[in-house]
Amino acid sequence: MEKIGIFYGTTSGKTEAIADEIDFNLRKYDHEVFNVADGIDEIENFKNLILITPTYGVGELQKDWEDHSSQLKNMDFSGKKVALVGLGNQFTFGESFVEGMRKLYDIVIENHGEVIGFTSNEGYKYQESEAVIGNKFVGLALDETNQDNETPERVSVWIKEILKEFY
C-alpha cells in the first residue's frame, strides 16, 4: 500500500484531535499528517488521501480549507483515492450537518478523483445534509459535541474499511 496523506483544517482543536485519532489508528501503516494552515501542496504527492474538515456557519468549509480552496479546485485528483471526514453539530446545525465534507467531495469528484469511505447515516439525528447521497454520508460524519463517545469506534471501523480500498 502506498503512503497515506492526512490533511486537516482546525479552528477549535476538535478536528486536530480527530486527525490524532486517525493517526493512532494508522500507526502500523505508512502515513503523514498535515495541517492545512501550513498549505496543501503536499496533496499532489499522495495517491491515498484522507481529508478532514469541520463545518462552519451553514455548511461552509473551515477557514484554512477555504483559504486554499482555489488551489484545491485546480488540483488534478486523477488516480487518487480520497476518504473524507466531516465534523459538525447535528442538533445546533441539523439543517447543514457536516456539509463542509460535501464541499470537499464535490471538488474531488469534479477533478476526477475517487471518493471512498461512505458511511451510513443511521445513528444520527440531523434534519438534512447535502453530505448524504442515498442514505450514506460521503465520508465519516462525526459529532464531537453530542456523540463524542461514539467517535473512537466509528473511526476504528471506518479506518478498517478504507484500508481495504486504498491500494
N, C-alpha and C positions, 0 to 999 in steps of 0.2 A: 504494500500500500504506500502511495506517495504521501509526503508530509502534508499535514492539515494546517491551514491558516485560519486562526480565530480572530475576528475583528469585532470590537465592541465600542459603542459610544455610551458614555455615562455622565449623568449630571449629579445625581444624589448619592451614587455609590452602589445602588442596588444592582445595576447591570454589571458593574465590575465584580461584584460578589458572584453573580451567575457565571461570568467568564471564569472566575476562580473555581467554581463548582465543576464546570465543563473541563477545565484544565486538569483537575483532580481525577475526573473520570477517564481522561485520556492519557493518564500518566504512563501507560505501557506502550503508547503509540507516539511516533514522531510528529510533533506539532509545535506551533509557536503562536503566542498571543500578542495582539497589537491593540493599543488604544487608538481609536480613530482620530482623537485630538492631535495625535502626532503625524497624521497623514495616512493616505490609503494606497500609496504607490506600490506597496508590497503585495497587494491583492493579485496583481498580474503574475506573480511568481508562484502561485499555487493553483493546482487543478482541483483540490478538495478544500472547500471553504465552509466556515460557519460564521455567519453574520448575525450580530446580536444588537437589538435596539429596543429601548423603551419607547413608549408612545407618549407624546406630549400634546396639550391642547386637545383639539378634536381630531384625532387620527394623524397627527403630524410626527415626522421623524425627530429624533433627538438632535439638539443643536450641532454637535460635532459631525453627525452624519449629514445634516442639512448643509453645513458649511462646505462639504466635499461632494454634494450631490451632482453638481455639473460635471465634475471629473468622473464620478461613478457612472453617470449616464453615457459617458463617452468610452467606457471600457468595453472590450470585447470579452464576453464570457463563454465563447465557443469552447467546447471541450472541458468545461468546468462543471463540477457538481457542487451545488450550493445548498447548505442546510441553514434554515433561518430560525431565530429565536426572538420572540417578542414579549416584552413586559408591559403590563398595564393593570388598571384597576377596574375589574368587571362591574363593580357596583357604582362607583362615582362616575366612571366614564363608560357605562354599559352600552351606550349608543355608538361607541367607536373603539371598542376593546381591541387592543393590540394591532390597530390599523397601521402603525408605523412599519410593522413587519410586511404588510401588503405593499407598501411603497417600495421596499427593497425587492420584494418578489417581482413586481412589475418591471423594475429596472433590469433585473437579471434575465427574465424571460424575453423582454424586448431586445436585449443584447445577446441572445442566442445561448444562454446558459440553461442548465437543467437544475430545477429545484427539487430536492429530495427531503424526506423527513416530515411529511404531512402528519398531523395528529388529530385524533378525534376531538370533537367539540363537546363531548359528554363530560359532565362533572363540573361545568362552568355555569354561571347564572348571569350572563350578559344579555342585553336587549338585541343588539345586532352587531355585526362586524364585517367589514369588507375583507378581512383576513380569512374569511371562511369561504371555501369553494366545495360544494357538495357535501356538507356536514363535516368537513375537515378543515382545521386551520392549515395555512400554507407553511407551517413550521410548528415549533414548540411554543405554546402560549403559557405564560407564567404570570401569576398574580401574587407578588411578594407582599402586598398589603393584607389581602384577605385569605390567601391559601398558601402561605409560605411553608407550612408543614407538609404540603404535597410536593414541593419543589425537588428535594433530593431524589425521590422515587421517579418523578416524571423525567428528570434529567438522565438518570441512570438507564431507564428503559429506552428513552429516545436515543441516547448515545449508542446503545447496542444495536438499534435498528439502523441508524445511519451508517455505522461502520460496515454493515453488510452491503451498502450501496456505494460507498467510496471505493475507488479502485486504486 
